[in-house]
Amino acid sequence: MNNIAKIALSATLLLSLGSTVSSASPVKGQKLYTKKLKNACGITGAAVAGKHTQDEWSEINDAGDLASEIKDICPNAQDKALKGKYLPHYFDFFHEYANDSGNVPSC
């Protein structure tokens, strides 16, 4: 009985840790933007996010064109800064601070 309880507890712990690690966030997107894109873009994160509304950012992301849109806004951005693993975080950041959101980032 103790082994079953330990296995169930371990599985619950692993599932809860896995779901928090894999989720994207605007905060992480802001940090990534500041670290990887800000110098290449030459503009603040607020200016990039303000290029579109939240719906427009969602449409761009759903179409799979987020990397190309970032490249259009920031032509000097390096391809390594646009890796697939960063895109969900960039999207959450841009969506959170879009021009119709009323939110202003600190970068």
Helices and strands as residue ranges (DSSP letters): H 2-21, H 26-32, I 33-37, H 38-41, H 45-49, H 54-62, H 66-73, G 79-82, H 87-96
